[in-house]
Amino acid sequence: MEFEVDSLETPALTKAQLAELLFEQIGLNKRESKDMIDAFFTLISDSLVEGVDIKISGFGNFQIRTKAPRPGRNPRTGEAIPIRARRVVTFHASHKLKEQIQGEVPEPA
């Protein structure tokens, strides 16, 4: 499975490119492909909002982590400011994905 990156500055795989890959490789029509990609990401984001961790076998885990409030500092003024408690999403790649990534590192010349 290959895809082209539209910009050299920010190489990224977009939802539109994912939908195009479904269209080309599985044979879904373009509308079904787009709807499937949208449903997939909606399911993931809704689950994370509800506090449910997402585990995708062979890819990795998305988890919600609650960060405690802490003191911070404005870097421009040096003024102390409080940083509120918040929830953040973390991603941990699976061992399989890490191995695939490491296998594609070119050797130095």
C-alpha positions in Angstrom: 0.0 0.0 0.0 1.6 3.3 -1.1 0.4 6.8 -1.0 1.7 10.1 -2.2 2.4 13.0 0.1 1.1 16.3 -1.3 3.4 18.6 0.6 7.1 18.2 1.4 6.8 20.4 4.5 4.2 18.4 6.4 4.1 14.8 5.1 0.9 13.4 6.5 -1.7 10.8 5.5 -5.1 12.5 5.4 -8.6 11.2 5.9 -9.2 11.9 2.2 -6.2 9.8 1.2 -7.4 7.0 3.5 -10.8 7.1 1.8 -9.1 7.0 -1.6 -7.1 3.9 -0.6 -10.3 2.2 0.4 -11.8 3.1 -2.9 -8.9 1.8 -4.9 -7.9 -1.3 -3.0 -11.2 -2.6 -1.5 -13.6 -1.4 -4.2 -16.0 0.6 -2.0 -17.4 3.6 -3.8 -16.0 7.0 -2.8 -19.0 7.9 -0.6 -18.9 4.6 1.3 -15.1 5.0 1.7 -15.5 8.5 3.2 -18.3 7.4 5.5 -16.3 4.4 6.7 -13.3 6.6 7.5 -15.4 9.2 9.2 -17.2 6.5 11.3 -13.9 5.0 12.3 -12.5 8.3 13.6 -15.8 9.3 15.3 -15.9 6.0 17.1 -12.3 6.4 18.3 -12.8 10.1 19.4 -16.2 9.4 21.1 -14.6 6.4 23.0 -11.7 8.6 24.2 -14.0 11.4 25.3 -15.9 8.8 27.4 -12.6 7.7 29.0 -12.4 4.3 27.1 -8.9 3.3 26.0 -8.5 2.2 22.4 -6.3 -0.8 21.6 -5.6 -1.5 17.9 -3.7 -4.8 17.6 -0.4 -4.5 15.8 -0.6 -0.7 15.8 -0.8 0.7 19.4 -2.9 2.0 22.2 -4.6 5.4 22.7 -5.1 6.2 26.3 -6.6 9.1 28.3 -4.4 10.4 31.0 -5.4 12.9 33.6 -2.8 15.5 34.4 -2.9 17.2 37.8 -2.8 21.0 38.2 0.6 22.5 38.6 2.4 25.8 38.8 3.7 27.1 35.5 5.5 30.2 34.2 5.0 32.5 31.3 8.2 32.2 29.3 8.0 35.8 28.1 7.3 37.6 31.3 8.5 35.1 33.9 5.1 35.5 35.6 3.9 32.5 37.6 0.6 31.1 36.2 -1.4 28.1 37.3 -1.8 25.3 34.8 -5.3 23.6 35.3 -5.9 19.9 35.6 -6.7 18.4 32.2 -7.1 15.2 30.3 -4.7 14.4 27.5 -4.5 11.6 24.9 -1.4 9.5 24.8 -0.3 7.0 22.1 1.9 4.1 22.7 3.0 2.2 19.6 2.9 -1.6 19.7 6.1 -3.7 19.5 5.1 -4.8 16.1 4.8 -1.2 14.8 8.1 -0.2 16.5 9.8 -3.1 14.8 8.4 -2.1 11.4 9.5 1.4 11.9 13.0 0.4 13.0 13.3 -2.0 10.0 12.8 0.9 7.6 15.6 3.1 9.0 18.2 3.5 6.2 21.8 2.6 7.2 24.2 5.6 7.3 26.5 5.8 4.3 
